[in-house]
């Protein structure tokens, strides 16, 4: 790790251990079986994996059960293909959008919300309509009020008190406010000059994958672009760095200017204080268990033990003249099973796909060489009753700490915020899900895996003790989920590269959504019998990207 954040975490651990009245908080690492992933890595490093003990047959194998793999399975089933098998390493499908329960309270283990999708995210809109979360009422679309984030949505701990919203506003100088306004104008100008969209593949064309404006932004680090624009205010820079870490796992000194601006330009813009057009924060859909609510419904449509096979590590994918062979290690029995199929959807992270696909195509080799991935930590903390609060804004769903020292800590969301019984929300126990991104710490992944869980626990409690002095007394358990490769980081040049993969073969093909609307098939990297589906192919990890990628691969393979 970088020296300064590492020393801060170490100091925080020591502080927590010395806190008067602090009790030993039980818990541990959970949610991801790191040993499985490392066993797979080691087996592949030794050469040819073990020979299969038996062979099974199916029409389509899906390797990987994250959002993209589950969306591919849904697309296959809607196209009439039921003869499919989805292989997932962990004991539950869902990838970075899985859920947990701590002391009986549902909470997220990763992604915790879905922004209300825009018009170009038609596949996601269609899925929400299928679930009954989006309905047309009196000619207008209406989302289920129970799933829209309740107010107050977000607050910031800064200068010893809580403030509404996440942008530092109270007490800042005129120069800061002027830079907020200038950045808002530049976002608005660029959103008109260069089309930003989510999913981002909607901006790619066969004749010109990236517009000149987008290409120029993709060539720069975000911090360098801000410097060119004269945007150097410390408060603005902190906020933009936080936004990059929140969406991409790394700060503004690592991600591209395209990515830093995409955060705002693909959604609702940047809302500067005093802007008459400001409508507040984005409307988001969320549940106590986060996006695990969505992935569990996708997985529930598959037959467990037949269509959905969890606890299975894909070791080898071989494309042959008349079909595909997929070898997988079943962890419960220790046996290797070979699947013979007509096609395979590779819904694995790019670095894993490049290891298991035999004779990988050039675009896969190059993507694995170019991309980098952010380590990530999610700590779910059960508290037995509401925490002592500093003055200021009321408790919110998203609670962020303004901090220059322990960069990477993103604050926490409250799993109890969506409870319909507001009395229980105020008085009862809940789970706080604390997030920490380590994407720009040079040895962040090594630290994530090497440090004992108690060191992370103590550092997190020390950080939260600043806004909540009684956190040590109220916390009853902490469970930490580690993601060594949580998401790809959109660094300079990657959009230019990725936008050239998988466009031409699908230009003329169209398909029909459940609501009857006809859509062009999403661009999909593919060979004769393999279709690749993962958010990595868009360069960053959000639900809309993974779901659209999976839908395209499923329809192509049907």
N, C-alpha and C positions, 0 to 999 in steps of 0.2 A: 504494500500500500504506500501511498505518498506519506512522507514522514509526518507532516503536520496532522492530517486526519487520524493517523495511527496513534500518535501521541495523545491526541484529544480523547480517543476512545479508551486508551489505556488509563488515562487520568480519570475519566468518567467511571471506569470499572472500580478503581481504587476508592473514589468518592462514595460510590454506592455501597461498597463493602464496609465503609466506616460510618454510614448513616445511622444515627442513634435510633433505636427502636426498629430497625430494619429486620425483617424475618427472612429466613431462607425460603425462596420462592421455588416450588417444584415445577417441573416441566422437562423440556428437552427438544431435540430435533425430531421432526415428524413430517409426513406428507410426501417426501421424496426419498426413495431408497437409493442413496448415493452409491452403495456397494453394487447395485445392479448395473448402473451405468458404467462404473469403473471395471466391473467384470467383463462387460461387453467390449469396452475399449481394449482391455488387456488381451482378450481372446482374438480380437481382430488384429492386434499388433503382432501376434505370434504367427500369423499366416492364415492358412485355410482353416475355417471353423470346423467343429466336430461334424461327422457324417450324420445324417438324419436316421432316426430309428423307424420311422413310418412316414407314409405319404398320404395326404388328403387332397381333395380336388374341390375347386369352386370356380365361379366365373371371374370374379374380381377380388383381389386382395388389396386391402388398404393398410399400408404400413404407417402407423402413427395415429393416436386417438386424441389429438388436441382439437381445437376448434375446426381447423381445416379438414382433418380426417373425418370428424363427425359430420361436417357440412357435406363432404363428398358422399358419405353414406346416405344422407338424406336425399341428395340429388339423384343418386342411383335408384333409391326406392321410389321416388316420385316418377322416375322414368320407367318404372316397372321391373327393375332388377332387384330381386330378393336374394339371389344366389351370390352372396358376398360374405367376406370375413374381414373384420377390422382387428388388427393386432396392436396392443398397447402395452408398453413396458411396465407402467405402474399398475396398482390394483384397482384404480378408478380412472376412467377416461376423463378428458377435460383439459389436459395440458396445464397452461398457466391460468386457466379459468376454472379451477376446481374449488371445492368448498370443504369446510370442516365443521366440527362441533367441539367447543371447549366448555366443559362443565354443563353440557346440554344446550348451549346457545350456538346457533348457526352463525358462521362467519366466513369470509373469503380466505383462500390460501394464495390468492394472486389478484387478477383483475377484478375490480370491485364495481365497475359501472360501465354503461354503454350510452354514449351521447345519442340523443334522438337523431336517427340517421337522416341525412339529406337526400335530395331527390335522386342523386346518382347512385346511391346505395340501394338499388331496387331489390337485390337478392335479400338483404337484411330486412328491408321493409316487408317483403313477402313472408319471411319467417315470423316476424312479429305479428302479422295479420293471422297467420296460421295458429299462433298461440293465443289469439284474442286480445293482444295488447294494443293493437292499432285497428281502429274501426272508422269508417266514414259515417259521419253524423251530420245531416242537413248539408251535405255537399262538402264538408270539411273533414280533414283527418283529425281524429282525437285519440290520444293515448290514455291508457288506463291510469287514472289518478293515483291508484294505490302503488304503482311502480315508479312514478315520477318522484324524484328526490324531494322530500319534504323540506320546507323552510324552517330554520335557516340552513343554507346549503354549505357555507364555508366561512372560516374565520382564520385570523393570523395572530399568533402570539409574538408581540414585538414591544420593546421598551417597557417590559414588566406588566403588560395588560393585553387583553384580547381585543382585536379590531375586526369589524365586519369586512368580509371579502379577503382576498389574498394579496392585493396590491398595497404596499405601504402608502398611506395617504395622510393620516392625521399627523400634523406637525411637520410635514416635509416643506422644503422651501419652494419658492417660485420656479427656480431653475429645474427642480425635479418635476414639477407639474408640467412645465413647458416641454421637457423631454418625453413625458408620457404622451402628451398631445402630438408631438412630432412623430413618435413611433406609431401611434394610431393612424396618422395620415399616411405614413409610408406603407403600412399594412393594407390600408384601403386602396392606395394607388397600385400596389403590386398585385393585389387580388383581381383588379380589373385588367391589368396589363398581361399577367400570366395566370392561366387557369389553374387554380388549386382545387383539388377534390379529394374526397375520401369515399371509396377506395381510390388510391392514387393512380391505378392503372387506367382510370377513366380519362386521364390527361394524356395518355400515350397514343400515338398514331403511327401507322406503318410508314408513312412517308417522312415523318419527323417525330421520332419518339419523344423528344423534349423540345418545347418552344425555346427560342434563343434566350428569353428572359429567365425561364426556369433553369436552363443549362448554365447560365452565368451565376445564378445563385447556388447551384449544386457544386460549383467549382471552388467555393469559398467556405472556410470555417465561419460559423456564425459570429464569433467574437470579432473576427477581422472585418466582417461586413458592418457590424455595429460601430467599430472604430472608424471605418470609412465614412459612415453616416454622421459621425460626431456624437454618437449616443453613448456617453460615458458615465452617466449618473449611476452612483453606487446602488441606489434602491431599484432602479430599472434593471440594472445588470443582475442584481440578486434574483429578482422575480423571473427574468427570462432564463437564467441558469436553472432555477427551480423547475420551470416548465419543461425544459429539455430533459432534466433528470427524471421527471415524473412520467413523460411519454416515451423516452428513448433510453433511459438507464445511464446516461452520461451527460455531462454539462455542456455549456455553450462554447467551451474551448475545444470540443471534440466533434460535435455534430456539425453538419453543413448548414449554411445560411438557408438553403431551401427547407431543411427540416425545421429550423427554428421559426421560420415564418409560416410554414405549413401548419404548425400547431394552432395558429390563430386564423390564417387566411382560408383554411378549409372548413372552418366552423363559423364563428360569429364575429370574427374580427377581434381587435384589441379595444377594450372598453376603457377609455381614459376618463378620469374624474372630470365631471362637469360637462361631458359630452351629452348633448340633448338627445341623441339617438341611442344612448346606452340603454340596453334592456337587461342588464345584470348578467349573471353567469349563465352558461349554457344549460338548457334543460337536459337532464340526464335520467336514465332509467337505472334503478338500483334496487337491490334486495339485501336482506341481512347477510346472506351467503354470497353476495356479489354475483359475478357472471357465472358462478357455479349453478345458479338457478337455471340459466339457459343451457349450459352443457349437459346438465342432468336430464333435461327434457329431450335433448338430441339423442343422448345415450339410451334413454328409456324406450325409444322406438325400435331399438335393436334387440334381438333375442340373445340373452346372456348365455354364454357357453357354446353358442353356435355361430351367430353373426358377430357377437362381441366377445373377443378373447383377451382378457386382461392378464397381466403378469407374464407377458410374452415378449422377449427381446428379439427383434429382427436382426439376424446375423449376416444374411446374404440375399441379394436380389439379382437374379441372372436373367437377362432378356435373351430369349432364344427365337429361332425362326417361327415356331408354331405356338409359342406361349411364353410363360414366365415361371421361373422357379423362385420361391421365397422360403428360406430356411429360418426358423424361429426357435429360440430356446424357451421352453415352458418352465418357469422357475419353480412351480409347485412340485413337478415330477422330475425335473432335471433332464428331461428328454428333449431332443431336437426333432421338430416336425417339419417336413417339407410340404409346402403348398404348391400344387400345380394349378395355374390359372391362365385364362386368356389374356388378362391385363392386370397391371398393378398400378395403384395410385400411391406415390411416394410422398406421404404427408409428414415427412420427418424434417427436422432442421437441416439446413444445407450441409453443415459440417458432418452430420451423421449420414445423410444420404450419400455423400461422396465416399464414405468409408464402406458402406454396405453394398452399393450398386457396383456390380462387376463391369469392368470396362466402361466407366462413366463417360457420358458425352462431354464434349469440350466445355459447353456452357456451365455444366455442373462443376467441373474441376475449377474453372475460373471463378465461379461464384464462391466456392469454398475457400479459395485463396484470397479473395478480396474482402470478404465480410468479416466483421468482428462482433463478438457477443458480450453483452453486459451481464455480470453476476448480480444477483438480487437476493434480498432477504425480506421475509414477511414474518413478523412476530405477532401472534394473537394472544392478547393479555386479558384474562378474565378478571373483572373487578366485582366485588360483592355489593357495592352501592356507589352512587355517583361520587366523583372526585371533588375535592376542594378546588375551587376555581378562583383565579385572580379576577379583578374587576374588568368590566368591558363587555364585549359582545357575548351573547348567550351561547351555550353549548350548541355545536353544529354537527352536521354529518362529517365534513372534512375539516380537520384541525391541523394547521401547519405552523411550524416553529421557524421564525426568522433567525438564521444562524449562519455566520460565516466560518465558524470553527469546525464543526462536525459536518462538513458538506457531504451530502448523500442521504442524510436523514430527511424523509419527506413528510413527517408527521403521521397522523393516524386518522382512520375513519371509525365511526361508532356503529357497530352492528345493530344497536338498539334504536337507531334513529328512525327507522321505517316502521316501527311498531304502531299499529293503529290505536292501541290502548295507551294514550299519552301519559296517563298516570303511571303505568308500569315503566314507560320510557324514562320518566323523571326519577322515580324512586327505586327501581329494581336494578338487579345486576345486569351487566352487559359485557361485551367483548370489544376491546380496542384493537384494531389491526394496524400495526406500525410498519412502515415501509422504509427500506434503505437500499439505495442504488449504489453500485460499486463499479460502474462501467468505465470510469476514467482513473481508477486507482491501478497503477501498473501491476501490482501483485494482489489485487482485490480478490481474485478467484482463489488463490492460494490461501489467503487469510480467511476467506469464507469457510473453506474446508478444514483448515488446520486449527483455528481457534476453538476452544471448547464452548459449548453452548452457554455455560455460566458467564463467560467473558462478554458475549453478546448481550445476555440478559442484564448484566450489571450496567453495561454502557447504555442500554436502552432505558432502563429505569432511571439512571442518572439524568439522561436528557429530558425525560418526561417529568422529573421532579421539579424542574424549573417552573413550568406552568401549573403543576399539580403537586404541591409539597407532601401530600399524604398518599402518593402512589404506592409506596412500600407497604403501607398498612392496608390499603384497599385491594391490592392485587393478590389473587389466590393461586394463579397458575399462568405460565407462559409456554406456548408451543411455537417453535421457530421452524419455518420451512425455508430451505436453501435452494436456490436455482443457480447452478454454476454457469449456465448459458441461457439466461431468461429470455433475452430478445436480441435481435440484431440491431446494431447501432448505425443510424444513417449518416455515415461520414462523407466528406466531399468526394464527388465522382461516382458514387454508387448508383444514384438514380440514372445517370447517363448510361451506365453499363446495364443495369437491370431492365431499363425501358426498351432495350433492343432484343430482349429474349421472348420468344413465344407469341409474337404478334401475327405474322403473316398467314399461317395455316388456317386460322379461324375467322378471318375477316367476314366471310359470307354466311357463316352458320348462325342460326337463331334458334331460340327455344321459348317455351311459354311458361310464365309464372303461374302460380296457383290461381291468381286473380284474373287470368286470361291475357295479361299483357305479354306481348312478344318482345324479347330482348336479344341483342347479339351475345353470342357465347363469350364469356370473359377470356382474355388472353391467358394461355396456359403453356408453360414450358413442357415439351413432350418429345418422345421418340415414337417409334412404331407401336410399342406396347406399354410404354411407361408414361404416366402423366404426373407432373410434379406439382404439389399443392402445399404451400406453407406461407405464412406471413413473411418469411425471409425473402421470398421472391418479390416482395414489394419494398423491402429494405428496412421495415420497422414493424413492430408487433402491436396491432390493435385488432379488436374483434372483427371490424368491417373488412379489413384486408384479408384475414385468415378465412373468414366465412365465404367471401367472394371467390378467393382462390380455390377453396375446396369445392364450391358449387361448380366452377368451370371444369375442374378435373373430373368430377363425378359425371357430368353431362358428356364430356368428351369420351369417357370410358364406358358409357352405357351401351 
